[in-house]
Amino acid sequence: MNKEIRNWEEKEGIRFLKRIGIKPGQKVLDFGARIGHYSIPAAVVVGNRGKVYALDKNKDPLNELKRKAAEQKLENIVLVRTNGSLETGLENNSVDAALAYDVLHLINNRKKLYREIHRVLQKNGLFSVYPKHNKLDQPEQGLKKVGPKEIIKEIEAHNFYFEEERCGLISHDDFLNKGCVLNFRKKRELIEGKK
C-alpha cells in the first residue's frame, strides 16, 4: 500500500469520517468495502464499543482487509461477503450509519439498495454517499447520465432527506482525489396508506 493511502487510513480518513458524523460506539455499514480504505478509519473512529460491517462481494479484497485489520489490531470489523445481491443480511434498524462510497455507478438497481439501506438504518441514521463517476466526475456505467442533484432527488424519493455535502481529499481506489460526499438522514417509517 502506498504511503498516501496508509496516511489516509491512519489519519486523514479518521478526521474525514468524524467530520461527516461517524461517532464512537456506533455501528457502521461500509457497503462495497473492498480492501477497507473506509472500513479501517471507521473502525478507529467507532472504537471498541462500535462495530463496522465491511460488506463486499469479492473474497480477495475482504481477505486483504482482514489482514490489514489484524495488523492494526482492529477487532471491531465484521467481514460480510455477499453473492452480489443487495441484501446485507443485517437486522432492521441495526446500524447508525451506512457508507456507499464509489459504488453507486456499479449498481443496476439503486432503488433496491436505497430500500435496503433504509431498512437497516436506525431512526435518523446517516446515509453517506460518494457518487464518484457521475456525469460531472469521470462519468462511468450507471451514473454517467446523472449528476449530484439528480442523485439527491433519487435518494430523497426513498424516504431520506438531504442533510449536507462534505468535500475534501478522499480515497478513490488506491489513490486520493478531491471529491464530495452527500449526507442523508433516514426519515421515520411511513405509515401504511398515509404519506
N, C-alpha and C positions, 0 to 999 in steps of 0.2 A: 504494500500500500504506500502511495506517495506521501511525502511529508505534509503537503497541503491538506489532504483528506484526513490524515491522522490528527492534525491540528483541529480540523472541523469537528471530528468525532469527540475529541477530548476537551475542547474549549469553546470554539465558535458555535458549534451546533447546540451545545448546552445553553449558551446565552440566547441563541435564536429561539429555541423551544420554550424557554422561560418567557420570552417576550410575547410569544403567541398565546400563552396561557397555560402551559403544562406546569403542574404543581406537584410538590412532594406528596406521596401517598396515593396518587391517582392510578387508575388502570387505563392504559393506553393501547389502542389497536393501531398497529402500523401495517396498513393494507398494501401489499406489494413491497414487502420489506427488503427484498434482495439480500445484500450482504450486510445490511444494518447501518447504513450511513445516518439514519434517523433513529433506529431502534437503540443503538448504543448510547447516544446522548440522552434519549428519552429515559432509558433505564437509570442513568446517573441522576437525572432531574427527579424522577419519582421516588428514588431511593429504595431501601429495603422493605418499606411498608407498601410500596407500589408494585405494579406489575406492567410489563409490556408484552403484548401478544404480537409477535412478529410473524405475519402471515405471508406466504408466498406459495406458488405452485411448483417452483423449481427446487429440487433437492440440493444441488451443488451450492447455490448461494446460501441456502439455510445452513448447510454444513460449515461454510466459511464464517457465517455469523456466529454459529455455536463455538467455533474455535476462538474467534475474537472475544466473545463474551467470557469464555473460560480464562483466556489470557489476562483479561482485566478484572477477573473475579466478580463478574456480574451474574448473580444467581436469580435475578428477577425477570429474566426474559424467557417467555414460553414460546417455543417454535411451533407454528401451526402450518402444516403443509396441506394444501388443498389439491383437488384434482383439476383445478381450473375453474370450478364453479364459483359463484359469487357468494355462496353461503359461508359464513365464518365458523359456524359450529358453536358460537358463543351464546350465552343466555340473554334473554330480553333484558334491557336496561342494565347491562353488566359493566359497561365501560364509561369513563368520564370524558374521554377524548378519542377521536379517530383521525388518523392521518392518511390522506390519499395523495401522495406526492409523486408526480411524474408517472402516473399510472392511468389516468382517465383516457388518454388517447388510445390505449390498448384494449379498452373495454367496449364490446359491441352493444351491450345493454346497460347503459349507465343508469337508467331508471331503476333497474333491479338492484344495482349497487346502492343507490341512494335509499331505497326502501330497507335494505339490509343494514346499512349504517344507522338509519333512524331507529330500527328495531333494537339494536344492541346498545345504543347510547342511552345514558340516564337522562332524566329530565334536565333540560337546559345544557345538555352536553355539547362539547366543542367538536365540530367537524371542520378540519383544516385541509384545504385542497391546494396543491401546487399544480396548476393546469399547464404544465410545460407542453410544448408542441401544439398550442392553439394557433389560430391564423396570424397572430401578431408575434409569435415567439417560436421560430423554427417549426412551421406547420408540418404535421405528420398524422397519418392514419385518421382516427376517429374525431380529432379536434381540428383538422386542417381548415374547416369552413366556419368555425365558431371562435369568437373572441371572449375575453373575460366577462363582458356584460351579458352575453348570451348564456355563459356558464352560470353566472349568478342567478339569472332568471330560471334556468333549468333546475338548479338545486333548490331554490326557493319554492318552486312548484311542488316539491316533495316534502313539505312540512318543516322547512328550515327557514330561518331568517338570517340575512346577511348582516354580519357584525362589523367587519373591518377588513382592510387589505393591509398586509405587512410585507414590506420589501426589504431586501438586503442581499448579502452574499450568501448563497445557499448551495447545497450539494446537488449536483446533477450527474448521475452515473459516477464516474471516478474522477471528477474534477469539480471546481467551484465556478459558479456564474451568478450574475445579478439576476434576481427573479423576485416574483411576488406571490405570496400565498393569500388565499381567500379564506377568511374565517366565518363560519356559520354557527348558529346555535339551534339545537333541536327545539321545535315548538312542542307544546303539550300535545298529547294524543288527541286525535279527532274523535268526537262522539259520533257513533254511527247515525247517519241520517241528518246530521247538522254540520254546518260549516263554521 
